[in-house]
Every structure is written in structure tokens, then in C-alpha cells.
Amino acid sequence: MSKILSLKLRDDVYEETEVITEKLHVPRNGYINAAIAFYNKLKKRALLKKELARESQMVRDNSMEVLKAFDAFEDELAES
């Protein structure tokens, strides 16, 4: 399903788009759809990277506590 969208482009962006679509022999609409789809994927990846970094930071302290507990446990076993 498609949605109708009114879109205002800067003149320079429009002109560049026209030149490229003519050279590629592709419809402007398809070209803009592909460009937006690509940009959406790019931004989703950036958001995912940011979220993973945040979550990694959140569990880092807990992971360090677990590591210290394992080290203490190994030390106790070595002393036995």
C-alpha cells in the first residue's frame, strides 16, 4: 500500500535528483522511495548502536561484580 505525500525539496536537491534520475532512467518517485528506505536503515542502525552501547554500559558494573565474585571463589578454592 502506498501513501500520498506532499514534499517540499530545496531547489538544489530537486535539480540534483532530476539529473540523477534521468541518467539512471528511473522514476523520481522510485528513486526517492529508495533513498528514504536507505536513510531509514542507516538511522535504525545508528539508533541500535546507541541503544546497545547504553545497555552494555548498564550491565558492565554488574558483570564486574560477577567477575570479582568468581575471582574470590577461585581464590577460596586455591586456598583449600
PDB file of N, CA, C and O in Angstrom:
ATOM      1  N   MET A   1       0.842  -1.168   0.000  1.00  0.00           N
ATOM      2  CA  MET A   1       0.000   0.000   0.000  1.00  0.00           C
ATOM      3  C   MET A   1       0.895   1.241   0.000  1.00  0.00           C
ATOM      4  O   MET A   1       1.945   1.250   0.643  1.00  0.00           O
ATOM      5  N   SER A   2       0.502   2.235  -0.683  1.00  0.00           N
ATOM      6  CA  SER A   2       1.270   3.479  -0.778  1.00  0.00           C
ATOM      7  C   SER A   2       0.485   4.635  -0.178  1.00  0.00           C
ATOM      8  O   SER A   2      -0.746   4.629  -0.157  1.00  0.00           O
ATOM      9  N   LYS A   3       1.202   5.599   0.296  1.00  0.00           N
ATOM     10  CA  LYS A   3       0.622   6.825   0.836  1.00  0.00           C
ATOM     11  C   LYS A   3       1.000   7.989  -0.063  1.00  0.00           C
ATOM     12  O   LYS A   3       2.108   8.048  -0.595  1.00  0.00           O
ATOM     13  N   ILE A   4       0.088   8.889  -0.220  1.00  0.00           N
ATOM     14  CA  ILE A   4       0.363  10.103  -0.984  1.00  0.00           C
ATOM     15  C   ILE A   4       0.978  11.113  -0.031  1.00  0.00           C
ATOM     16  O   ILE A   4       0.500  11.307   1.087  1.00  0.00           O
ATOM     17  N   LEU A   5       2.039  11.750  -0.490  1.00  0.00           N
ATOM     18  CA  LEU A   5       2.786  12.661   0.357  1.00  0.00           C
ATOM     19  C   LEU A   5       3.126  13.912  -0.428  1.00  0.00           C
ATOM     20  O   LEU A   5       3.597  13.837  -1.563  1.00  0.00           O
ATOM     21  N   SER A   6       2.889  15.040   0.170  1.00  0.00           N
ATOM     22  CA  SER A   6       3.323  16.294  -0.425  1.00  0.00           C
ATOM     23  C   SER A   6       4.695  16.600   0.157  1.00  0.00           C
ATOM     24  O   SER A   6       4.874  16.592   1.375  1.00  0.00           O
ATOM     25  N   LEU A   7       5.643  16.863  -0.694  1.00  0.00           N
ATOM     26  CA  LEU A   7       7.021  17.005  -0.251  1.00  0.00           C
ATOM     27  C   LEU A   7       7.634  18.255  -0.845  1.00  0.00           C
ATOM     28  O   LEU A   7       7.546  18.491  -2.050  1.00  0.00           O
ATOM     29  N   LYS A   8       8.254  19.055   0.004  1.00  0.00           N
ATOM     30  CA  LYS A   8       8.971  20.233  -0.484  1.00  0.00           C
ATOM     31  C   LYS A   8      10.463  19.936  -0.412  1.00  0.00           C
ATOM     32  O   LYS A   8      10.992  19.580   0.641  1.00  0.00           O
ATOM     33  N   LEU A   9      11.129  20.089  -1.549  1.00  0.00           N
ATOM     34  CA  LEU A   9      12.569  19.908  -1.619  1.00  0.00           C
ATOM     35  C   LEU A   9      13.229  21.240  -1.918  1.00  0.00           C
ATOM     36  O   LEU A   9      12.672  22.089  -2.614  1.00  0.00           O
ATOM     37  N   ARG A  10      14.422  21.403  -1.379  1.00  0.00           N
ATOM     38  CA  ARG A  10      15.205  22.571  -1.765  1.00  0.00           C
ATOM     39  C   ARG A  10      15.485  22.476  -3.261  1.00  0.00           C
ATOM     40  O   ARG A  10      15.585  21.380  -3.812  1.00  0.00           O
ATOM     41  N   ASP A  11      15.609  23.608  -3.901  1.00  0.00           N
ATOM     42  CA  ASP A  11      15.830  23.638  -5.352  1.00  0.00           C
ATOM     43  C   ASP A  11      17.064  22.828  -5.757  1.00  0.00           C
ATOM     44  O   ASP A  11      17.028  22.093  -6.744  1.00  0.00           O
ATOM     45  N   ASP A  12      18.152  22.961  -4.999  1.00  0.00           N
ATOM     46  CA  ASP A  12      19.376  22.249  -5.365  1.00  0.00           C
ATOM     47  C   ASP A  12      19.208  20.735  -5.250  1.00  0.00           C
ATOM     48  O   ASP A  12      19.727  19.984  -6.076  1.00  0.00           O
ATOM     49  N   VAL A  13      18.489  20.295  -4.233  1.00  0.00           N
ATOM     50  CA  VAL A  13      18.242  18.863  -4.058  1.00  0.00           C
ATOM     51  C   VAL A  13      17.356  18.342  -5.190  1.00  0.00           C
ATOM     52  O   VAL A  13      17.594  17.266  -5.737  1.00  0.00           O
ATOM     53  N   TYR A  14      16.345  19.114  -5.527  1.00  0.00           N
ATOM     54  CA  TYR A  14      15.442  18.727  -6.616  1.00  0.00           C
ATOM     55  C   TYR A  14      16.194  18.615  -7.940  1.00  0.00           C
ATOM     56  O   TYR A  14      16.040  17.634  -8.667  1.00  0.00           O
ATOM     57  N   GLU A  15      16.994  19.610  -8.244  1.00  0.00           N
ATOM     58  CA  GLU A  15      17.729  19.613  -9.513  1.00  0.00           C
ATOM     59  C   GLU A  15      18.701  18.434  -9.586  1.00  0.00           C
ATOM     60  O   GLU A  15      18.809  17.772 -10.618  1.00  0.00           O
ATOM     61  N   GLU A  16      19.393  18.184  -8.501  1.00  0.00           N
ATOM     62  CA  GLU A  16      20.326  17.059  -8.476  1.00  0.00           C
ATOM     63  C   GLU A  16      19.579  15.735  -8.644  1.00  0.00           C
ATOM     64  O   GLU A  16      20.049  14.838  -9.344  1.00  0.00           O
ATOM     65  N   THR A  17      18.439  15.618  -8.012  1.00  0.00           N
ATOM     66  CA  THR A  17      17.614  14.415  -8.138  1.00  0.00           C
ATOM     67  C   THR A  17      17.163  14.220  -9.576  1.00  0.00           C
ATOM     68  O   THR A  17      17.195  13.107 -10.101  1.00  0.00           O
ATOM     69  N   GLU A  18      16.747  15.299 -10.200  1.00  0.00           N
ATOM     70  CA  GLU A  18      16.311  15.219 -11.600  1.00  0.00           C
ATOM     71  C   GLU A  18      17.440  14.749 -12.510  1.00  0.00           C
ATOM     72  O   GLU A  18      17.222  13.906 -13.381  1.00  0.00           O
ATOM     73  N   VAL A  19      18.627  15.278 -12.319  1.00  0.00           N
ATOM     74  CA  VAL A  19      19.770  14.885 -13.146  1.00  0.00           C
ATOM     75  C   VAL A  19      20.073  13.398 -12.965  1.00  0.00           C
ATOM     76  O   VAL A  19      20.272  12.672 -13.939  1.00  0.00           O
ATOM     77  N   ILE A  20      20.104  12.963 -11.728  1.00  0.00           N
ATOM     78  CA  ILE A  20      20.446  11.564 -11.447  1.00  0.00           C
ATOM     79  C   ILE A  20      19.376  10.609 -11.960  1.00  0.00           C
ATOM     80  O   ILE A  20      19.703   9.597 -12.579  1.00  0.00           O
ATOM     81  N   THR A  21      18.104  10.911 -11.714  1.00  0.00           N
ATOM     82  CA  THR A  21      17.046  10.008 -12.174  1.00  0.00           C
ATOM     83  C   THR A  21      17.003   9.922 -13.697  1.00  0.00           C
ATOM     84  O   THR A  21      16.700   8.864 -14.250  1.00  0.00           O
ATOM     85  N   GLU A  22      17.300  11.017 -14.371  1.00  0.00           N
ATOM     86  CA  GLU A  22      17.349  10.984 -15.833  1.00  0.00           C
ATOM     87  C   GLU A  22      18.503  10.109 -16.322  1.00  0.00           C
ATOM     88  O   GLU A  22      18.341   9.330 -17.262  1.00  0.00           O
ATOM     89  N   LYS A  23      19.657  10.238 -15.688  1.00  0.00           N
ATOM     90  CA  LYS A  23      20.816   9.433 -16.087  1.00  0.00           C
ATOM     91  C   LYS A  23      20.602   7.953 -15.788  1.00  0.00           C
ATOM     92  O   LYS A  23      21.052   7.090 -16.542  1.00  0.00           O
ATOM     93  N   LEU A  24      19.917   7.665 -14.691  1.00  0.00           N
ATOM     94  CA  LEU A  24      19.670   6.269 -14.308  1.00  0.00           C
ATOM     95  C   LEU A  24      18.426   5.682 -14.983  1.00  0.00           C
ATOM     96  O   LEU A  24      18.190   4.475 -14.934  1.00  0.00           O
ATOM     97  N   HIS A  25      17.646   6.549 -15.607  1.00  0.00           N
ATOM     98  CA  HIS A  25      16.393   6.126 -16.246  1.00  0.00           C
ATOM     99  C   HIS A  25      15.459   5.450 -15.234  1.00  0.00           C
ATOM    100  O   HIS A  25      14.886   4.394 -15.501  1.00  0.00           O
ATOM    101  N   VAL A  26      15.327   6.079 -14.083  1.00  0.00           N
ATOM    102  CA  VAL A  26      14.410   5.577 -13.052  1.00  0.00           C
ATOM    103  C   VAL A  26      13.410   6.677 -12.713  1.00  0.00           C
ATOM    104  O   VAL A  26      13.731   7.862 -12.808  1.00  0.00           O
ATOM    105  N   PRO A  27      12.208   6.292 -12.321  1.00  0.00           N
ATOM    106  CA  PRO A  27      11.221   7.299 -11.930  1.00  0.00           C
ATOM    107  C   PRO A  27      11.655   8.033 -10.656  1.00  0.00           C
ATOM    108  O   PRO A  27      12.244   7.435  -9.755  1.00  0.00           O
ATOM    109  N   ARG A  28      11.363   9.299 -10.597  1.00  0.00           N
ATOM    110  CA  ARG A  28      11.700  10.113  -9.428  1.00  0.00           C
ATOM    111  C   ARG A  28      11.104   9.503  -8.156  1.00  0.00           C
ATOM    112  O   ARG A  28      11.779   9.419  -7.130  1.00  0.00           O
ATOM    113  N   ASN A  29       9.854   9.085  -8.226  1.00  0.00           N
ATOM    114  CA  ASN A  29       9.178   8.523  -7.063  1.00  0.00           C
ATOM    115  C   ASN A  29       9.923   7.295  -6.519  1.00  0.00           C
ATOM    116  O   ASN A  29      10.138   7.172  -5.313  1.00  0.00           O
ATOM    117  N   GLY A  30      10.308   6.396  -7.421  1.00  0.00           N
ATOM    118  CA  GLY A  30      11.042   5.199  -7.003  1.00  0.00           C
ATOM    119  C   GLY A  30      12.395   5.543  -6.405  1.00  0.00           C
ATOM    120  O   GLY A  30      12.830   4.934  -5.428  1.00  0.00           O
ATOM    121  N   TYR A  31      13.056   6.528  -7.002  1.00  0.00           N
ATOM    122  CA  TYR A  31      14.361   6.964  -6.516  1.00  0.00           C
ATOM    123  C   TYR A  31      14.250   7.540  -5.100  1.00  0.00           C
ATOM    124  O   TYR A  31      15.057   7.221  -4.228  1.00  0.00           O
ATOM    125  N   ILE A  32      13.248   8.386  -4.883  1.00  0.00           N
ATOM    126  CA  ILE A  32      13.056   8.995  -3.563  1.00  0.00           C
ATOM    127  C   ILE A  32      12.661   7.934  -2.538  1.00  0.00           C
ATOM    128  O   ILE A  32      13.116   7.979  -1.395  1.00  0.00           O
ATOM    129  N   ASN A  33      11.815   6.977  -2.939  1.00  0.00           N
ATOM    130  CA  ASN A  33      11.462   5.879  -2.029  1.00  0.00           C
ATOM    131  C   ASN A  33      12.698   5.090  -1.621  1.00  0.00           C
ATOM    132  O   ASN A  33      12.875   4.778  -0.444  1.00  0.00           O
ATOM    133  N   ALA A  34      13.557   4.766  -2.590  1.00  0.00           N
ATOM    134  CA  ALA A  34      14.781   4.020  -2.287  1.00  0.00           C
ATOM    135  C   ALA A  34      15.705   4.826  -1.381  1.00  0.00           C
ATOM    136  O   ALA A  34      16.322   4.279  -0.466  1.00  0.00           O
ATOM    137  N   ALA A  35      15.795   6.123  -1.640  1.00  0.00           N
ATOM    138  CA  ALA A  35      16.658   6.979  -0.820  1.00  0.00           C
ATOM    139  C   ALA A  35      16.161   7.036   0.623  1.00  0.00           C
ATOM    140  O   ALA A  35      16.955   6.951   1.561  1.00  0.00           O
ATOM    141  N   ILE A  36      14.870   7.178   0.797  1.00  0.00           N
ATOM    142  CA  ILE A  36      14.315   7.243   2.152  1.00  0.00           C
ATOM    143  C   ILE A  36      14.459   5.896   2.855  1.00  0.00           C
ATOM    144  O   ILE A  36      14.771   5.848   4.045  1.00  0.00           O
ATOM    145  N   ALA A  37      14.233   4.801   2.127  1.00  0.00           N
ATOM    146  CA  ALA A  37      14.402   3.468   2.716  1.00  0.00           C
ATOM    147  C   ALA A  37      15.845   3.274   3.189  1.00  0.00           C
ATOM    148  O   ALA A  37      16.081   2.752   4.279  1.00  0.00           O
ATOM    149  N   PHE A  38      16.807   3.699   2.362  1.00  0.00           N
ATOM    150  CA  PHE A  38      18.216   3.596   2.736  1.00  0.00           C
ATOM    151  C   PHE A  38      18.512   4.440   3.976  1.00  0.00           C
ATOM    152  O   PHE A  38      19.181   3.976   4.899  1.00  0.00           O
ATOM    153  N   TYR A  39      18.020   5.662   3.996  1.00  0.00           N
ATOM    154  CA  TYR A  39      18.248   6.561   5.123  1.00  0.00           C
ATOM    155  C   TYR A  39      17.618   6.001   6.398  1.00  0.00           C
ATOM    156  O   TYR A  39      18.201   6.107   7.477  1.00  0.00           O
ATOM    157  N   ASN A  40      16.429   5.405   6.276  1.00  0.00           N
ATOM    158  CA  ASN A  40      15.782   4.795   7.433  1.00  0.00           C
ATOM    159  C   ASN A  40      16.630   3.663   8.000  1.00  0.00           C
ATOM    160  O   ASN A  40      16.786   3.557   9.216  1.00  0.00           O
ATOM    161  N   LYS A  41      17.182   2.813   7.130  1.00  0.00           N
ATOM    162  CA  LYS A  41      18.042   1.716   7.589  1.00  0.00           C
ATOM    163  C   LYS A  41      19.281   2.275   8.291  1.00  0.00           C
ATOM    164  O   LYS A  41      19.695   1.776   9.337  1.00  0.00           O
ATOM    165  N   LEU A  42      19.857   3.305   7.705  1.00  0.00           N
ATOM    166  CA  LEU A  42      21.041   3.929   8.290  1.00  0.00           C
ATOM    167  C   LEU A  42      20.742   4.465   9.692  1.00  0.00           C
ATOM    168  O   LEU A  42      21.518   4.253  10.624  1.00  0.00           O
ATOM    169  N   LYS A  43      19.626   5.150   9.830  1.00  0.00           N
ATOM    170  CA  LYS A  43      19.260   5.723  11.124  1.00  0.00           C
ATOM    171  C   LYS A  43      18.870   4.641  12.139  1.00  0.00           C
ATOM    172  O   LYS A  43      19.167   4.778  13.326  1.00  0.00           O
ATOM    173  N   LYS A  44      18.205   3.561  11.683  1.00  0.00           N
ATOM    174  CA  LYS A  44      17.878   2.451  12.582  1.00  0.00           C
ATOM    175  C   LYS A  44      19.143   1.836  13.147  1.00  0.00           C
ATOM    176  O   LYS A  44      19.211   1.516  14.334  1.00  0.00           O
ATOM    177  N   ARG A  45      20.158   1.670  12.285  1.00  0.00           N
ATOM    178  CA  ARG A  45      21.432   1.111  12.750  1.00  0.00           C
ATOM    179  C   ARG A  45      22.093   2.028  13.773  1.00  0.00           C
ATOM    180  O   ARG A  45      22.646   1.557  14.767  1.00  0.00           O
ATOM    181  N   ALA A  46      22.035   3.331  13.533  1.00  0.00           N
ATOM    182  CA  ALA A  46      22.628   4.289  14.470  1.00  0.00           C
ATOM    183  C   ALA A  46      21.897   4.240  15.811  1.00  0.00           C
ATOM    184  O   ALA A  46      22.526   4.280  16.868  1.00  0.00           O
ATOM    185  N   LEU A  47      20.572   4.153  15.763  1.00  0.00           N
ATOM    186  CA  LEU A  47      19.792   4.060  17.000  1.00  0.00           C
ATOM    187  C   LEU A  47      20.094   2.752  17.737  1.00  0.00           C
ATOM    188  O   LEU A  47      20.206   2.743  18.962  1.00  0.00           O
ATOM    189  N   LEU A  48      20.224   1.659  16.999  1.00  0.00           N
ATOM    190  CA  LEU A  48      20.546   0.372  17.611  1.00  0.00           C
ATOM    191  C   LEU A  48      21.923   0.416  18.258  1.00  0.00           C
ATOM    192  O   LEU A  48      22.109  -0.085  19.367  1.00  0.00           O
ATOM    193  N   LYS A  49      22.882   1.011  17.568  1.00  0.00           N
ATOM    194  CA  LYS A  49      24.235   1.137  18.117  1.00  0.00           C
ATOM    195  C   LYS A  49      24.207   1.911  19.434  1.00  0.00           C
ATOM    196  O   LYS A  49      24.850   1.521  20.408  1.00  0.00           O
ATOM    197  N   LYS A  50      23.461   3.001  19.451  1.00  0.00           N
ATOM    198  CA  LYS A  50      23.350   3.821  20.655  1.00  0.00           C
ATOM    199  C   LYS A  50      22.689   3.032  21.792  1.00  0.00           C
ATOM    200  O   LYS A  50      23.137   3.086  22.937  1.00  0.00           O
ATOM    201  N   GLU A  51      21.625   2.303  21.463  1.00  0.00           N
ATOM    202  CA  GLU A  51      20.915   1.509  22.474  1.00  0.00           C
ATOM    203  C   GLU A  51      21.793   0.383  23.013  1.00  0.00           C
ATOM    204  O   GLU A  51      21.799   0.126  24.217  1.00  0.00           O
ATOM    205  N   LEU A  52      22.535  -0.289  22.132  1.00  0.00           N
ATOM    206  CA  LEU A  52      23.424  -1.363  22.583  1.00  0.00           C
ATOM    207  C   LEU A  52      24.538  -0.818  23.473  1.00  0.00           C
ATOM    208  O   LEU A  52      24.913  -1.453  24.459  1.00  0.00           O
ATOM    209  N   ALA A  53      25.061   0.339  23.135  1.00  0.00           N
ATOM    210  CA  ALA A  53      26.104   0.953  23.964  1.00  0.00           C
ATOM    211  C   ALA A  53      25.546   1.305  25.336  1.00  0.00           C
ATOM    212  O   ALA A  53      26.210   1.108  26.353  1.00  0.00           O
ATOM    213  N   ARG A  54      24.325   1.826  25.360  1.00  0.00           N
ATOM    214  CA  ARG A  54      23.690   2.176  26.643  1.00  0.00           C
ATOM    215  C   ARG A  54      23.456   0.924  27.488  1.00  0.00           C
ATOM    216  O   ARG A  54      23.738   0.920  28.686  1.00  0.00           O
ATOM    217  N   GLU A  55      22.941  -0.134  26.867  1.00  0.00           N
ATOM    218  CA  GLU A  55      22.669  -1.366  27.600  1.00  0.00           C
ATOM    219  C   GLU A  55      23.955  -2.034  28.057  1.00  0.00           C
ATOM    220  O   GLU A  55      24.016  -2.606  29.145  1.00  0.00           O
ATOM    221  N   SER A  56      24.978  -1.957  27.223  1.00  0.00           N
ATOM    222  CA  SER A  56      26.269  -2.526  27.599  1.00  0.00           C
ATOM    223  C   SER A  56      26.831  -1.810  28.825  1.00  0.00           C
ATOM    224  O   SER A  56      27.378  -2.440  29.730  1.00  0.00           O
ATOM    225  N   GLN A  57      26.691  -0.499  28.840  1.00  0.00           N
ATOM    226  CA  GLN A  57      27.157   0.282  29.984  1.00  0.00           C
ATOM    227  C   GLN A  57      26.380  -0.097  31.244  1.00  0.00           C
ATOM    228  O   GLN A  57      26.942  -0.157  32.338  1.00  0.00           O
ATOM    229  N   MET A  58      25.077  -0.353  31.075  1.00  0.00           N
ATOM    230  CA  MET A  58      24.238  -0.706  32.226  1.00  0.00           C
ATOM    231  C   MET A  58      24.668  -2.031  32.849  1.00  0.00           C
ATOM    232  O   MET A  58      24.669  -2.158  34.074  1.00  0.00           O
ATOM    233  N   VAL A  59      25.030  -3.014  32.039  1.00  0.00           N
ATOM    234  CA  VAL A  59      25.383  -4.331  32.581  1.00  0.00           C
ATOM    235  C   VAL A  59      26.866  -4.442  32.927  1.00  0.00           C
ATOM    236  O   VAL A  59      27.293  -5.414  33.551  1.00  0.00           O
ATOM    237  N   ARG A  60      27.644  -3.449  32.522  1.00  0.00           N
ATOM    238  CA  ARG A  60      29.077  -3.503  32.776  1.00  0.00           C
ATOM    239  C   ARG A  60      29.387  -3.617  34.261  1.00  0.00           C
ATOM    240  O   ARG A  60      30.188  -4.458  34.667  1.00  0.00           O
ATOM    241  N   ASP A  61      28.761  -2.781  35.066  1.00  0.00           N
ATOM    242  CA  ASP A  61      29.028  -2.814  36.506  1.00  0.00           C
ATOM    243  C   ASP A  61      28.630  -4.161  37.097  1.00  0.00           C
ATOM    244  O   ASP A  61      29.355  -4.721  37.919  1.00  0.00           O
ATOM    245  N   ASN A  62      27.486  -4.676  36.683  1.00  0.00           N
ATOM    246  CA  ASN A  62      27.045  -5.974  37.179  1.00  0.00           C
ATOM    247  C   ASN A  62      28.013  -7.069  36.756  1.00  0.00           C
ATOM    248  O   ASN A  62      28.320  -7.963  37.545  1.00  0.00           O
ATOM    249  N   SER A  63      28.493  -7.010  35.530  1.00  0.00           N
ATOM    250  CA  SER A  63      29.443  -8.007  35.036  1.00  0.00           C
ATOM    251  C   SER A  63      30.740  -7.958  35.841  1.00  0.00           C
ATOM    252  O   SER A  63      31.333  -8.998  36.129  1.00  0.00           O
ATOM    253  N   MET A  64      31.177  -6.766  36.200  1.00  0.00           N
ATOM    254  CA  MET A  64      32.391  -6.640  37.004  1.00  0.00           C
ATOM    255  C   MET A  64      32.198  -7.243  38.391  1.00  0.00           C
ATOM    256  O   MET A  64      33.116  -7.863  38.929  1.00  0.00           O
ATOM    257  N   GLU A  65      31.023  -7.068  38.969  1.00  0.00           N
ATOM    258  CA  GLU A  65      30.732  -7.656  40.278  1.00  0.00           C
ATOM    259  C   GLU A  65      30.763  -9.182  40.197  1.00  0.00           C
ATOM    260  O   GLU A  65      31.308  -9.838  41.085  1.00  0.00           O
ATOM    261  N   VAL A  66      30.189  -9.743  39.153  1.00  0.00           N
ATOM    262  CA  VAL A  66      30.194 -11.193  38.964  1.00  0.00           C
ATOM    263  C   VAL A  66      31.616 -11.695  38.777  1.00  0.00           C
ATOM    264  O   VAL A  66      31.988 -12.727  39.335  1.00  0.00           O
ATOM    265  N   LEU A  67      32.410 -10.979  38.003  1.00  0.00           N
ATOM    266  CA  LEU A  67      33.800 -11.364  37.783  1.00  0.00           C
ATOM    267  C   LEU A  67      34.581 -11.354  39.097  1.00  0.00           C
ATOM    268  O   LEU A  67      35.368 -12.264  39.359  1.00  0.00           O
ATOM    269  N   LYS A  68      34.368 -10.336  39.914  1.00  0.00           N
ATOM    270  CA  LYS A  68      35.043 -10.270  41.219  1.00  0.00           C
ATOM    271  C   LYS A  68      34.611 -11.430  42.099  1.00  0.00           C
ATOM    272  O   LYS A  68      35.434 -11.997  42.818  1.00  0.00           O
ATOM    273  N   ALA A  69      33.339 -11.790  42.057  1.00  0.00           N
ATOM    274  CA  ALA A  69      32.836 -12.910  42.858  1.00  0.00           C
ATOM    275  C   ALA A  69      33.483 -14.214  42.401  1.00  0.00           C
ATOM    276  O   ALA A  69      33.860 -15.042  43.231  1.00  0.00           O
ATOM    277  N   PHE A  70      33.614 -14.403  41.092  1.00  0.00           N
ATOM    278  CA  PHE A  70      34.276 -15.599  40.588  1.00  0.00           C
ATOM    279  C   PHE A  70      35.744 -15.627  40.990  1.00  0.00           C
ATOM    280  O   PHE A  70      36.265 -16.679  41.359  1.00  0.00           O
ATOM    281  N   ASP A  71      36.411 -14.488  40.922  1.00  0.00           N
ATOM    282  CA  ASP A  71      37.808 -14.422  41.335  1.00  0.00           C
ATOM    283  C   ASP A  71      37.965 -14.791  42.805  1.00  0.00           C
ATOM    284  O   ASP A  71      38.874 -15.534  43.176  1.00  0.00           O
ATOM    285  N   ALA A  72      37.061 -14.261  43.643  1.00  0.00           N
ATOM    286  CA  ALA A  72      37.114 -14.580  45.075  1.00  0.00           C
ATOM    287  C   ALA A  72      36.866 -16.070  45.292  1.00  0.00           C
ATOM    288  O   ALA A  72      37.512 -16.697  46.132  1.00  0.00           O
ATOM    289  N   PHE A  73      35.939 -16.626  44.540  1.00  0.00           N
ATOM    290  CA  PHE A  73      35.632 -18.046  44.665  1.00  0.00           C
ATOM    291  C   PHE A  73      36.839 -18.884  44.260  1.00  0.00           C
ATOM    292  O   PHE A  73      37.170 -19.866  44.924  1.00  0.00           O
ATOM    293  N   GLU A  74      37.501 -18.491  43.157  1.00  0.00           N
ATOM    294  CA  GLU A  74      38.712 -19.216  42.724  1.00  0.00           C
ATOM    295  C   GLU A  74      39.807 -19.116  43.770  1.00  0.00           C
ATOM    296  O   GLU A  74      40.522 -20.087  44.018  1.00  0.00           O
ATOM    297  N   ASP A  75      39.945 -17.934  44.395  1.00  0.00           N
ATOM    298  CA  ASP A  75      40.947 -17.761  45.439  1.00  0.00           C
ATOM    299  C   ASP A  75      40.660 -18.685  46.615  1.00  0.00           C
ATOM    300  O   ASP A  75      41.583 -19.269  47.182  1.00  0.00           O
ATOM    301  N   GLU A  76      39.392 -18.823  46.986  1.00  0.00           N
ATOM    302  CA  GLU A  76      38.997 -19.696  48.093  1.00  0.00           C
ATOM    303  C   GLU A  76      39.324 -21.149  47.742  1.00  0.00           C
ATOM    304  O   GLU A  76      39.807 -21.897  48.591  1.00  0.00           O
ATOM    305  N   LEU A  77      39.065 -21.544  46.511  1.00  0.00           N
ATOM    306  CA  LEU A  77      39.361 -22.923  46.101  1.00  0.00           C
ATOM    307  C   LEU A  77      40.861 -23.190  46.125  1.00  0.00           C
ATOM    308  O   LEU A  77      41.298 -24.277  46.505  1.00  0.00           O
ATOM    309  N   ALA A  78      41.645 -22.201  45.719  1.00  0.00           N
ATOM    310  CA  ALA A  78      43.096 -22.350  45.694  1.00  0.00           C
ATOM    311  C   ALA A  78      43.658 -22.488  47.103  1.00  0.00           C
ATOM    312  O   ALA A  78      44.656 -23.181  47.302  1.00  0.00           O
ATOM    313  N   GLU A  79      43.031 -21.836  48.091  1.00  0.00           N
ATOM    314  CA  GLU A  79      43.497 -21.882  49.467  1.00  0.00           C
ATOM    315  C   GLU A  79      43.134 -23.205  50.138  1.00  0.00           C
ATOM    316  O   GLU A  79      43.753 -23.585  51.132  1.00  0.00           O
ATOM    317  N   SER A  80      42.152 -23.898  49.613  1.00  0.00           N
ATOM    318  CA  SER A  80      41.702 -25.157  50.234  1.00  0.00           C
ATOM    319  C   SER A  80      42.632 -26.286  49.985  1.00  0.00           C
ATOM    320  O   SER A  80      42.385 -27.402  50.443  1.00  0.00           O
TER     321      SER A  80
END
